[in-house]
Amino acid sequence: MKIAFVGKGGSGKTTLSSLFIRQLAAAHVPLVAVDADINQHLGTALGMDESEAAALPSMGAQLPLIKDWLRGTNPRIASSETMIKTTPPGTGSRLLRITEDNPVYDACAHRLALEGGEVRLLVTGPFTEADLGVACYHSKTGAVELFLNHLVDGREEFVVVDMTAGSDSFASGMFTRFDMTFLVAEPTRKGVSVYRQYKEYAREFGVPLRVVGNKVHSEDDLEFLREAAGDDLLVAFGQSGWVRAMEKGRPRPLAELEPENRSALAVLHEAADASYERRDWRRYTRQMVHFHRRNAESWGNEKTGADLAAQVDPDFVLGEQTTPQPV
């Protein structure tokens, strides 16, 4: 399942996504984690020190390799240079699996031992001083969008993406790439404002959305979130000495997390797993094509000098039965 964590800056989005990743690692499920936030903190939230996290390979820096590999022998794509972040797979494209080995993982993934399990960690790379005035951050997340577009994942396989904060998540079609989106909200007016924005987009594109309360200190806090989110409120996390220790660089085993917060993680896991039943590969493929055509018309055709709509394979549907291109 493809799972996203979104929310306003400072809501605890990265903290909760890292806790959920730990929960999955402890359950020994096949797992890929992706840091797609403009502020790259997922690695340290998973227990890496600052220097280790800073040295992680960047997906953005490996974009030519990623494009070339995914293109495969797809005859509709003239060259990897004509691939853009929304280019969908078609007959001849190489597809990605959670558990396989491939050049994309070799170049970009860091294997991280966690809670008795293992996670492959991918990062977009930080927005650097060299990018100021010449690049949009969403050009960096293009590698993640291509990755998701070509990923075939099954039940009890997870990719968890820590998305960029706030409404910036809507700047590309990537927000439609997920089986479940967990929106982290604090019990404040600002905390629920992103929820209201996201709810409208989620409704339009059929994106499953559940609200996860965070920093909930009282019944009044919980009632505030219930009034704002209604049935979308899934569960809430309270104060945590475990999290505070982690933020000080003193991580402890997940088994020592407060029982009420462990229970909340179990609710997230159950909701994420249940999202598989609603998966619709045809709709998923249709939405890929929708955003690709939009990007082609608005900037892609002009940038590449090609008619990118011609990259769409009308008979192709991504799915677990799709036959991958041989290596």
Secondary structure by P-SEA (a helix, b strand, c coil): cbbbbbbccccaaaaaaaaaaaaaaaacccbbbbcccccccccccccccaaaaaaccccccaaaaaaaaaacccccccccccccccccccccbbbbccccccccccccbbbbbccccccbbbbcccccccccccccccccaaaaaaaaaaccccccbbbbbbcccccccccccccccccbbbbbbccccccaaaaaaaaaaaaaaccbbbbbbcccccaaaaaaaaaaccccccccccccaaaaaaaaccccccccccaaaaaaaaaaaaaaaaccccccaaaaaaaaaaaaaaaaaaccccccccccccccccccccccccccccc
